Amino acid sequence: MSQQSAPTEIKKTDNGSLLLGTGLVVASMILVPALAVRLGLGASLTGALRIALMKASSRAVSGTPDISKAA
């Protein structure tokens, strides 16, 4: 009886993109609301900035370009 090993694919994560994504998440969750209050920005503008940073974080970690071009 012979055993056949199935090929396994290991996804290599780039630490730089993971660090960038984490930094963008921290910025969107903590820094943007704090700066918005300090500068007197409205809630809708603050929300839009947070959404843009979260999308950028997702793209940085996954490594895929944004094909929708909506931000």
VEXZA-82766 format. One record per residue: residue number from 1; x, y negated, z negated of N, C-alpha, C in turn. Coordinates in Angstrom, 2 decimals. Layout:
N
r pos->NUM	n.east->X	n.north->Y	n.up->Z	ca.east->X	ca.north->Y	ca.up->Z	c.east->X	c.north->Y	c.up->Z
...
***
This chain:
71
r pos->1	n.east->0.83	n.north->1.17	n.up->0.00	ca.east->0.00	ca.north->0.00	ca.up->0.00	c.east->0.89	c.north->-1.25	c.up->0.00
r pos->2	n.east->0.68	n.north->-2.14	n.up->0.93	ca.east->1.48	ca.north->-3.36	ca.up->0.95	c.east->0.59	c.north->-4.55	c.up->0.57
r pos->3	n.east->1.21	n.north->-5.44	n.up->-0.12	ca.east->0.48	ca.north->-6.64	ca.up->-0.54	c.east->0.83	c.north->-7.78	c.up->0.39
r pos->4	n.east->-0.18	n.north->-8.46	n.up->0.84	ca.east->0.05	ca.north->-9.61	ca.up->1.69	c.east->-0.25	c.north->-10.86	c.up->0.87
r pos->5	n.east->0.66	n.north->-11.78	n.up->0.91	ca.east->0.44	ca.north->-13.01	ca.up->0.17	c.east->-0.20	c.north->-14.04	c.up->1.09
r pos->6	n.east->-1.21	n.north->-14.64	n.up->0.58	ca.east->-1.90	ca.north->-15.68	ca.up->1.35	c.east->-1.09	c.north->-16.96	c.up->1.27
r pos->7	n.east->-0.96	n.north->-17.66	n.up->2.39	ca.east->-0.21	ca.north->-18.92	ca.up->2.35	c.east->-0.95	c.north->-19.95	c.up->1.49
r pos->8	n.east->-0.24	n.north->-20.55	n.up->0.62	ca.east->-0.84	ca.north->-21.59	ca.up->-0.23	c.east->-0.28	c.north->-22.94	c.up->0.19
r pos->9	n.east->-1.15	n.north->-23.89	n.up->0.13	ca.east->-0.77	ca.north->-25.24	ca.up->0.50	c.east->-0.74	c.north->-26.09	c.up->-0.76
r pos->10	n.east->0.39	n.north->-26.68	n.up->-1.05	ca.east->0.54	ca.north->-27.51	ca.up->-2.23	c.east->0.52	c.north->-28.96	c.up->-1.78
r pos->11	n.east->-0.42	n.north->-29.69	n.up->-2.35	ca.east->-0.52	ca.north->-31.11	ca.up->-2.01	c.east->0.48	c.north->-31.88	c.up->-2.86
r pos->12	n.east->1.36	n.north->-32.56	n.up->-2.22	ca.east->2.39	ca.north->-33.33	ca.up->-2.90	c.east->1.87	c.north->-34.74	c.up->-3.14
r pos->13	n.east->1.88	n.north->-35.14	n.up->-4.39	ca.east->1.39	ca.north->-36.47	ca.up->-4.73	c.east->2.57	c.north->-37.43	c.up->-4.83
r pos->14	n.east->2.42	n.north->-38.55	n.up->-4.18	ca.east->3.44	ca.north->-39.58	ca.up->-4.24	c.east->3.23	c.north->-40.40	c.up->-5.51
r pos->15	n.east->4.23	n.north->-40.44	n.up->-6.36	ca.east->4.10	ca.north->-41.16	ca.up->-7.63	c.east->3.92	c.north->-42.65	c.up->-7.44
r pos->16	n.east->4.48	n.north->-43.20	n.up->-6.38	ca.east->4.34	ca.north->-44.63	ca.up->-6.12	c.east->2.90	c.north->-45.02	c.up->-5.83
r pos->17	n.east->2.23	n.north->-44.21	n.up->-5.02	ca.east->0.83	ca.north->-44.53	ca.up->-4.70	c.east->-0.07	c.north->-44.31	c.up->-5.91
r pos->18	n.east->0.26	n.north->-43.31	n.up->-6.72	ca.east->-0.51	ca.north->-43.08	ca.up->-7.94	c.east->-0.35	c.north->-44.24	c.up->-8.91
r pos->19	n.east->0.85	n.north->-44.75	n.up->-9.03	ca.east->1.11	ca.north->-45.90	ca.up->-9.91	c.east->0.41	c.north->-47.15	c.up->-9.39
r pos->20	n.east->0.44	n.north->-47.35	n.up->-8.08	ca.east->-0.25	ca.north->-48.50	ca.up->-7.49	c.east->-1.75	c.north->-48.41	c.up->-7.70
r pos->21	n.east->-2.32	n.north->-47.23	n.up->-7.49	ca.east->-3.74	ca.north->-47.04	ca.up->-7.70	c.east->-4.15	c.north->-47.28	c.up->-9.14
r pos->22	n.east->-3.34	n.north->-46.79	n.up->-10.08	ca.east->-3.63	ca.north->-47.00	ca.up->-11.50	c.east->-3.55	c.north->-48.47	c.up->-11.86
r pos->23	n.east->-2.56	n.north->-49.16	n.up->-11.32	ca.east->-2.45	ca.north->-50.60	ca.up->-11.57	c.east->-3.62	c.north->-51.39	c.up->-11.05
r pos->24	n.east->-4.12	n.north->-51.00	n.up->-9.88	ca.east->-5.28	ca.north->-51.69	ca.up->-9.32	c.east->-6.54	c.north->-51.43	c.up->-10.13
r pos->25	n.east->-6.67	n.north->-50.21	n.up->-10.67	ca.east->-7.82	ca.north->-49.90	ca.up->-11.52	c.east->-7.77	c.north->-50.72	c.up->-12.79
r pos->26	n.east->-6.60	n.north->-50.80	n.up->-13.41	ca.east->-6.46	ca.north->-51.61	ca.up->-14.63	c.east->-6.78	c.north->-53.07	c.up->-14.33
r pos->27	n.east->-6.30	n.north->-53.55	n.up->-13.20	ca.east->-6.58	ca.north->-54.95	ca.up->-12.83	c.east->-8.07	c.north->-55.18	c.up->-12.64
r pos->28	n.east->-8.75	n.north->-54.23	n.up->-12.01	ca.east->-10.17	ca.north->-54.45	ca.up->-11.74	c.east->-11.02	c.north->-54.28	c.up->-12.98
r pos->29	n.east->-10.63	n.north->-53.42	n.up->-13.90	ca.east->-11.44	ca.north->-53.17	ca.up->-15.09	c.east->-11.18	c.north->-54.16	c.up->-16.22
r pos->30	n.east->-9.95	n.north->-54.67	n.up->-16.33	ca.east->-9.61	ca.north->-55.51	ca.up->-17.47	c.east->-9.24	c.north->-56.94	c.up->-17.05
r pos->31	n.east->-8.32	n.north->-57.05	n.up->-16.12	ca.east->-7.78	ca.north->-58.37	ca.up->-15.80	c.east->-8.75	c.north->-59.25	c.up->-15.02
r pos->32	n.east->-9.45	n.north->-58.70	n.up->-14.05	ca.east->-10.37	ca.north->-59.51	ca.up->-13.24	c.east->-11.48	c.north->-60.11	c.up->-14.09
r pos->33	n.east->-12.18	n.north->-59.34	n.up->-14.94	ca.east->-13.22	ca.north->-59.97	ca.up->-15.76	c.east->-12.66	c.north->-61.02	c.up->-16.73
r pos->34	n.east->-11.48	n.north->-60.75	n.up->-17.29	ca.east->-10.89	ca.north->-61.72	ca.up->-18.21	c.east->-10.53	c.north->-63.02	c.up->-17.49
r pos->35	n.east->-9.95	n.north->-62.91	n.up->-16.32	ca.east->-9.62	ca.north->-64.11	ca.up->-15.55	c.east->-10.86	c.north->-64.83	c.up->-15.04
r pos->36	n.east->-11.88	n.north->-64.07	n.up->-14.71	ca.east->-13.13	ca.north->-64.67	ca.up->-14.23	c.east->-13.78	c.north->-65.52	c.up->-15.32
r pos->37	n.east->-13.77	n.north->-65.01	n.up->-16.54	ca.east->-14.33	ca.north->-65.78	ca.up->-17.65	c.east->-13.50	c.north->-67.03	c.up->-17.89
r pos->38	n.east->-12.19	n.north->-66.85	n.up->-17.82	ca.east->-11.28	ca.north->-67.98	ca.up->-18.07	c.east->-11.44	c.north->-69.08	c.up->-17.01
r pos->39	n.east->-11.63	n.north->-68.65	n.up->-15.75	ca.east->-11.74	ca.north->-69.61	ca.up->-14.66	c.east->-13.18	c.north->-70.06	c.up->-14.40
r pos->40	n.east->-14.14	n.north->-69.40	n.up->-15.02	ca.east->-15.54	ca.north->-69.77	ca.up->-14.85	c.east->-16.16	c.north->-69.26	c.up->-13.56
r pos->41	n.east->-15.69	n.north->-68.13	n.up->-13.06	ca.east->-16.25	ca.north->-67.56	ca.up->-11.84	c.east->-17.58	c.north->-66.89	c.up->-12.14
r pos->42	n.east->-18.43	n.north->-66.83	n.up->-11.15	ca.east->-19.73	ca.north->-66.20	ca.up->-11.31	c.east->-19.64	c.north->-64.69	c.up->-11.35
r pos->43	n.east->-20.72	n.north->-64.08	n.up->-11.82	ca.east->-20.76	ca.north->-62.62	ca.up->-11.96	c.east->-20.69	c.north->-61.92	c.up->-10.61
r pos->44	n.east->-21.31	n.north->-62.50	n.up->-9.60	ca.east->-21.31	ca.north->-61.85	ca.up->-8.28	c.east->-19.92	c.north->-61.85	c.up->-7.66
r pos->45	n.east->-19.20	n.north->-62.95	n.up->-7.82	ca.east->-17.83	ca.north->-63.01	ca.up->-7.29	c.east->-16.92	c.north->-62.07	c.up->-8.06
r pos->46	n.east->-17.10	n.north->-61.99	n.up->-9.37	ca.east->-16.31	ca.north->-61.06	ca.up->-10.18	c.east->-16.58	c.north->-59.63	c.up->-9.76
r pos->47	n.east->-17.84	n.north->-59.30	n.up->-9.55	ca.east->-18.19	ca.north->-57.95	ca.up->-9.10	c.east->-17.60	c.north->-57.63	c.up->-7.74
r pos->48	n.east->-17.61	n.north->-58.59	n.up->-6.83	ca.east->-17.05	ca.north->-58.37	ca.up->-5.51	c.east->-15.55	c.north->-58.13	c.up->-5.58
r pos->49	n.east->-14.87	n.north->-58.88	n.up->-6.43	ca.east->-13.43	ca.north->-58.67	ca.up->-6.62	c.east->-13.13	c.north->-57.30	c.up->-7.20
r pos->50	n.east->-13.93	n.north->-56.88	n.up->-8.16	ca.east->-13.74	ca.north->-55.56	ca.up->-8.77	c.east->-13.97	c.north->-54.45	c.up->-7.75
r pos->51	n.east->-14.99	n.north->-54.58	n.up->-6.93	ca.east->-15.27	ca.north->-53.57	ca.up->-5.90	c.east->-14.12	c.north->-53.50	c.up->-4.89
r pos->52	n.east->-13.62	n.north->-54.65	n.up->-4.48	ca.east->-12.51	ca.north->-54.67	ca.up->-3.52	c.east->-11.27	c.north->-54.00	c.up->-4.11
r pos->53	n.east->-10.98	n.north->-54.27	n.up->-5.38	ca.east->-9.81	ca.north->-53.64	ca.up->-6.01	c.east->-10.00	c.north->-52.14	c.up->-6.20
r pos->54	n.east->-11.21	n.north->-51.71	n.up->-6.52	ca.east->-11.45	ca.north->-50.27	ca.up->-6.68	c.east->-11.32	c.north->-49.55	c.up->-5.33
r pos->55	n.east->-11.79	n.north->-50.17	n.up->-4.25	ca.east->-11.63	ca.north->-49.57	ca.up->-2.93	c.east->-10.15	c.north->-49.49	c.up->-2.55
r pos->56	n.east->-9.41	n.north->-50.54	n.up->-2.85	ca.east->-7.98	ca.north->-50.54	ca.up->-2.56	c.east->-7.26	c.north->-49.47	c.up->-3.38
r pos->57	n.east->-7.69	n.north->-49.29	n.up->-4.61	ca.east->-7.10	ca.north->-48.26	ca.up->-5.46	c.east->-7.37	c.north->-46.87	c.up->-4.89
r pos->58	n.east->-8.57	n.north->-46.65	n.up->-4.45	ca.east->-8.94	ca.north->-45.35	ca.up->-3.88	c.east->-8.13	c.north->-45.07	c.up->-2.61
r pos->59	n.east->-7.97	n.north->-46.08	n.up->-1.77	ca.east->-7.19	ca.north->-45.91	ca.up->-0.55	c.east->-5.72	c.north->-45.67	c.up->-0.86
r pos->60	n.east->-5.19	n.north->-46.34	n.up->-1.87	ca.east->-3.78	ca.north->-46.18	ca.up->-2.22	c.east->-3.48	c.north->-44.78	c.up->-2.72
r pos->61	n.east->-4.38	n.north->-44.23	n.up->-3.51	ca.east->-4.16	ca.north->-42.90	ca.up->-4.07	c.east->-4.39	c.north->-41.81	c.up->-3.03
r pos->62	n.east->-5.45	n.north->-41.94	n.up->-2.23	ca.east->-5.76	ca.north->-40.89	ca.up->-1.26	c.east->-4.89	c.north->-40.99	c.up->-0.02
r pos->63	n.east->-4.37	n.north->-42.16	n.up->0.27	ca.east->-3.49	ca.north->-42.33	ca.up->1.42	c.east->-4.21	c.north->-42.40	c.up->2.74
r pos->64	n.east->-5.52	n.north->-42.61	n.up->2.72	ca.east->-6.27	ca.north->-42.70	ca.up->3.96	c.east->-6.61	c.north->-44.15	c.up->4.26
r pos->65	n.east->-6.56	n.north->-44.55	n.up->5.51	ca.east->-6.92	ca.north->-45.93	ca.up->5.85	c.east->-8.42	c.north->-46.15	c.up->5.78
r pos->66	n.east->-8.82	n.north->-47.38	n.up->5.61	ca.east->-10.24	ca.north->-47.73	ca.up->5.58	c.east->-10.72	c.north->-47.88	c.up->7.02
r pos->67	n.east->-11.57	n.north->-46.94	n.up->7.47	ca.east->-12.04	ca.north->-46.99	ca.up->8.85	c.east->-13.28	c.north->-47.86	c.up->9.01
r pos->68	n.east->-13.94	n.north->-48.19	n.up->7.90	ca.east->-15.15	ca.north->-48.99	ca.up->8.00	c.east->-14.85	c.north->-50.47	c.up->8.11
r pos->69	n.east->-13.68	n.north->-50.89	n.up->7.69	ca.east->-13.25	ca.north->-52.29	ca.up->7.69	c.east->-14.15	c.north->-53.18	c.up->6.86
r pos->70	n.east->-14.90	n.north->-52.60	n.up->5.93	ca.east->-15.76	ca.north->-53.38	ca.up->5.03	c.east->-15.09	c.north->-53.44	c.up->3.68
r pos->71	n.east->-15.01	n.north->-54.63	n.up->3.14	ca.east->-14.37	ca.north->-54.76	ca.up->1.81	c.east->-15.18	c.north->-55.58	c.up->0.88
***
